[in-house]
Amino acid sequence: MVLHVDIIGYLAACLTTFSFLVQAVKSWKTKDLSGISLGMYTMFASGVALWLAYGIAIDSMPLIVTNALTLAFALSILFMKIREVRK
């Protein structure tokens, strides 16, 4: 049985995770990354990677699933930004 607290965790995680999907899709479509900070996304992706490691360490599926997805979205934006900066 899923606890009510877990439902809150899943809902919060889905909202924050899919907010990055929105940004990733916009970035992929427009190729406009002028408003994206390389430093912020580097720090953010590093933090999400640590949250993922923490979720794995404590065996928390809400943390594992959502941080794995968020990391994928954030890294895709970060890599596009790195390519833009190198041009």
N, C-alpha and C positions, 0 to 999 in steps of 0.2 A: 504494500500500500504506500502510495506517495504521500508524504507528509505535506501539510499546508505550507510549511516553511520552504520545502523543496519547490512547490508550485510558484511561490514568490521568487525564488532563485531562478527558476527556469524562465519566468516571464521577464524579469530584469535582464537576464543574460540574453534572451532573444531580442529585446529592444535595443540593447547596446551593440550586440553583434550585427544585427541587420541594418543599423544606422551606418556601419562601415560598408556594408554591401551597397547601399545607396550611393555612397561616395565613390566606391570602386567602379560601379557601373557608369556613373557620370564621367569619371576620369577616363575609362576605357573608350566611351563613346566620343567625348569631345577632344580628348588628348590634351586638354588644357589643365596643366598642373601649376599654373602661375600662383595660385593661392595656397598651394601646399608647401608646408615648411619641411625641408629635408631633416633638420635637427629634431623637430617634433615627432615626425614619423619614425625616425631611427630610435628615439627614446621610447615612443609608444610601442613599437614592435618588440623592442627588448623587454619592456614591462609585461606585455602580453605573453611573451615566451616564458617569462618567469612565473606568471600566473598559471600557465599551462603546466609547467613543471611542478608547481605547488599542487595543482589539482590532481596530477598523476600521483604525487607523493601521498596525498590523503585519500586517494581513490574517490574523488568527487566528480560524478558524471556531469553535473551542470557546469562545473569549471572546465573539465576536460573538453567536452563537446564544443561549448561556445567559444572558449579561448583558442581552440584549434581552428575553428572557422574564422574568428576575428583575426588571428595571426595570418591566415592565408589571404584575407582581404587586405589587411594592412601591408603585408609584404608585396602584394601585387602593385599597390599604389606606390610604395617605397621604391620598388625596382623601376617603375615608370619614371618616377621623379629623378632617380639616379641617372637613368639614360638621358633625360632632358638636360640635366646639369652638365653632363659630359659632352653634349653637342656644342 
